[in-house]
């Protein structure tokens, strides 16, 4: 059985759990999210995308 979830949903659940159970303040989550959007518009975006895709391939075992 396969379950396809968008990355945004997974990250949202992690952020919710961090706020609920770890005591992370909501404003910190908002600042990190806004920083991520800012970072996506810089020269680092292709490197981050490539690293993320490679990490997903390693986790899924599809890096042949």
C-alpha positions as CSV (number, residue, x, y, z in Angstrom):
1,X,0.0,0.0,0.0
2,X,1.4,3.4,-1.0
3,X,0.4,6.7,0.4
4,X,1.3,9.9,-1.5
5,X,1.4,13.0,0.6
6,X,2.6,16.4,-0.6
7,X,5.7,17.6,1.2
8,X,3.8,20.7,2.5
9,X,1.4,18.4,4.4
10,X,4.3,16.5,6.0
11,X,6.1,19.7,7.0
12,X,2.9,21.1,8.3
13,X,2.3,18.1,10.5
14,X,5.9,18.3,11.8
15,X,5.5,22.0,12.5
16,X,2.2,21.3,14.3
17,X,3.8,18.6,16.4
18,X,6.7,20.9,17.3
19,X,4.4,23.6,18.5
20,X,2.1,21.2,20.3
21,X,4.5,18.8,22.0
22,X,8.0,20.5,22.0
23,X,6.9,24.0,23.0
24,X,8.2,25.7,19.9
25,X,6.6,29.1,19.6
26,X,4.4,29.8,16.6
27,X,6.2,32.9,15.6
28,X,9.4,30.9,15.2
29,X,7.7,28.5,12.8
30,X,6.4,31.6,10.8
31,X,9.9,33.1,10.7
32,X,11.5,29.9,9.5
33,X,8.8,29.5,6.8
34,X,9.3,33.1,5.6
35,X,13.1,32.6,5.6
36,X,12.5,29.5,3.5
37,X,10.5,31.4,0.9
38,X,13.2,34.1,0.9
39,X,15.9,31.5,0.4
40,X,14.0,29.9,-2.5
41,X,14.5,33.1,-4.4
42,X,18.3,33.2,-4.1
43,X,21.2,31.5,-5.9
44,X,21.1,28.7,-3.3
45,X,17.7,27.4,-4.6
46,X,19.1,25.0,-7.2
47,X,21.6,23.5,-4.7
48,X,18.8,23.1,-2.1
49,X,16.5,21.5,-4.7
50,X,19.3,19.1,-5.8
51,X,20.2,18.2,-2.2
52,X,16.5,17.6,-1.3
53,X,16.0,15.4,-4.3
54,X,19.1,13.3,-3.6
55,X,18.0,12.9,0.0
56,X,14.6,11.7,-1.0
57,X,16.2,9.2,-3.4
58,X,18.4,7.9,-0.6
59,X,15.5,7.5,1.7
60,X,13.4,5.8,-0.9
61,X,16.3,3.6,-2.1
62,X,15.9,4.7,-5.7
63,X,19.4,6.2,-6.2
64,X,20.9,3.8,-8.8
